Amino acid sequence: MITLHGFDTANTIKVALLLEELGVEYTVEPVNIRTGANRTSAFLAVNPMGKVPVIVDRSNPKAPVTVSESAAILIYLAEKYDAFLASDGPQRAASLQWLMFQAASCGPIFGQNEYWRHLAPEKNDAAVEHYADISLHLLDALNAHLANNGWFAGDDYTIADMAHFGWMVRRHKAGLHIAERRHLRRWFNAVSDRPAAHRALDLLNGLPGAGGTKHPGNSRPIGIGNREAT
Ligand SMILES: N[C@@H](CCC(=O)N[C@@H](CS)C(=O)NCC(=O)O)C(=O)O
């Protein structure tokens, strides 16, 4: 049995989506990061970094496996179940490239964009503009790639798509727009339409304390209601 420690966050969405796609048995242990539940000694014992998501895989009760960092979790699960990631060759390389691009470039920049727009205690126009500019550039890069590829790794839906879905669901919170980027919008709607995406978002939206607001841009739930009109 797998336990997912998480909340209604961009990084948890990725993992919940993969678990739903795999159809494996798992439970969610809610960690309300907005009330500091991720800084308790109990949670720090699970992940000393104090961040969600984390999974604990107790398939072998004598040797439970704990994995944090959403990209590492996606790779761990894809390899364990031999699904949504090619075992070798160019398609695996493409999946990993776009997965890493999400984890190392898009995620951190979109997070900074949200912070400087809505959460920083002092307004800083230069920071707002800086992160907004880079975010637009990243969205354009995703859109350009998807102009020639059905999915991030080409013909097959893989963990790279699940990774990008997390922040795209929460895009309103960082003021990101995809309506004018038609390839990105087409891709986003295709993932949104998957039954596993509905189940994952419903599950996370239903966690106790989910949907809390720190700023007006956060008031929108992370549900499928965010599907873009075509
Ligand atoms: N690189 C990590 C980032 C994880 C992360 O930043 N998680 C956020 C929520 S999406 C969190 O736990 N924030 C709480 C905090 O840092 O206090 C990943 O991809 O999993």
PDBQT file of the ligand as one rigid body, heavy atoms in Angstrom, charges set to zero:
ROOT
HETATM    1  N1  LIG A 301      10.925  20.374  -5.726  1.00  0.00    +0.000 N 
HETATM    2  C1  LIG A 301       9.844  19.921  -4.886  1.00  0.00    +0.000 C 
HETATM    3  C2  LIG A 301       9.039  21.127  -4.447  1.00  0.00    +0.000 C 
HETATM    4  C3  LIG A 301       8.037  20.766  -3.378  1.00  0.00    +0.000 C 
HETATM    5  C4  LIG A 301       7.347  22.007  -2.861  1.00  0.00    +0.000 C 
HETATM    6  O1  LIG A 301       7.821  23.156  -2.989  1.00  0.00    +0.000 OA
HETATM    7  N2  LIG A 301       6.199  21.780  -2.246  1.00  0.00    +0.000 N 
HETATM    8  C5  LIG A 301       5.431  22.877  -1.731  1.00  0.00    +0.000 C 
HETATM    9  C6  LIG A 301       3.966  22.727  -2.116  1.00  0.00    +0.000 C 
HETATM   10  S1  LIG A 301       3.769  22.568  -3.878  1.00  0.00    +0.000 SA
HETATM   11  C7  LIG A 301       5.529  22.870  -0.220  1.00  0.00    +0.000 C 
HETATM   12  O2  LIG A 301       5.505  21.828   0.395  1.00  0.00    +0.000 OA
HETATM   13  N3  LIG A 301       5.619  24.053   0.374  1.00  0.00    +0.000 N 
HETATM   14  C8  LIG A 301       5.619  24.210   1.775  1.00  0.00    +0.000 C 
HETATM   15  C9  LIG A 301       6.856  24.873   2.293  1.00  0.00    +0.000 C 
HETATM   16  O3  LIG A 301       7.847  24.944   1.574  1.00  0.00    +0.000 OA
HETATM   17  O4  LIG A 301       6.809  25.333   3.439  1.00  0.00    +0.000 OA
HETATM   18  C10 LIG A 301       8.965  18.926  -5.655  1.00  0.00    +0.000 C 
HETATM   19  O5  LIG A 301       8.980  18.943  -6.898  1.00  0.00    +0.000 OA
HETATM   20  O6  LIG A 301       8.291  18.099  -5.032  1.00  0.00    +0.000 OA
ENDROOT
TORSDOF 0
